[in-house]
Amino acid sequence: MIKLNFVGASKGNPGKAGHGGIFRNHEGQPLLLYFGSIGWDTNNSVELEGVWQGMNLVHQHNFHPLIIEGDSQNLINMVTQI
C-alpha cells in the first residue's frame, strides 16, 4: 500500500502559491517527494494542482494500491463528486 499526502497553500488567497506532496510505503517510509511554485493563485486551485501533480507521479511510478490524503475539504468534496 502506498499513501500520498498532498498540500497546497496561498499566502493571501489569492496570493503567492505552491504545492507539494509525499509518497510513503506501508511502513511510513518516504518514497518520493514533490513540490512546486505556482506563482499567484487561490487556495483551492493550488490544492487541486497538488493532487494533480501527485496523480501524474502515481502513473509514472506505478504506485498501486494507493490511499490519498489531503487537508482541503473543498477539494475532497469536489473530487468525490466527479
C-alpha positions in Angstrom: 0.0 0.0 0.0 1.3 3.5 -0.9 0.0 6.7 0.7 0.0 10.1 -0.9 -0.3 13.2 1.3 -0.6 16.4 -0.7 -1.0 20.0 0.1 -1.3 23.4 -1.5 -1.4 26.9 0.0 -1.5 30.5 -1.0 -0.5 33.5 1.1 -3.4 35.8 0.9 -5.9 33.8 -1.1 -5.2 34.7 -3.8 -1.5 35.2 -3.3 1.9 33.6 -3.7 1.1 29.9 -4.0 2.8 26.5 -4.0 2.0 22.8 -3.7 3.7 19.6 -2.6 3.3 16.1 -1.6 4.9 12.9 -0.2 4.5 9.3 -1.1 5.2 6.7 1.7 5.2 3.0 1.8 3.2 0.8 4.1 5.7 1.3 6.9 5.6 5.1 6.6 9.0 5.5 5.0 9.2 8.2 2.3 9.4 7.0 -1.3 9.1 10.3 -3.2 8.7 14.0 -2.5 7.5 16.7 -4.9 6.8 20.4 -4.7 6.3 23.4 -6.9 5.6 27.1 -7.0 2.5 28.2 -8.8 3.1 32.0 -8.7 -0.1 33.8 -7.8 -3.3 31.7 -7.2 -6.1 30.7 -4.8 -6.0 28.0 -2.1 -8.5 25.8 -4.0 -6.6 26.0 -7.3 -3.3 25.2 -5.8 -4.7 22.3 -3.7 -6.0 20.9 -7.0 -2.6 21.3 -8.6 -1.0 19.5 -5.7 -3.2 16.4 -6.1 -3.0 16.6 -9.9 0.8 16.5 -9.8 0.6 13.6 -7.4 -1.6 11.7 -9.7 0.8 12.2 -12.6 3.6 10.7 -10.4 1.3 7.8 -9.4 1.1 6.8 -13.1 4.8 7.4 -13.8 5.9 5.2 -10.9 3.0 2.7 -10.8 2.2 3.4 -7.2 -0.7 1.0 -6.5 -2.7 0.3 -4.4 -3.0 3.9 -3.3 -4.5 5.9 -0.4 -4.7 9.7 -0.9 -5.0 12.2 2.0 -5.3 16.0 1.9 -6.5 18.7 4.2 -8.8 20.6 1.8 -12.4 19.7 2.5 -13.4 21.8 -0.6 -11.1 19.7 -2.9 -12.2 16.4 -1.3 -15.9 17.3 -1.9 -15.1 18.3 -5.5 -13.1 15.1 -6.3 -15.6 12.7 -4.7 -18.5 14.2 -6.7 -16.6 13.8 -10.1 
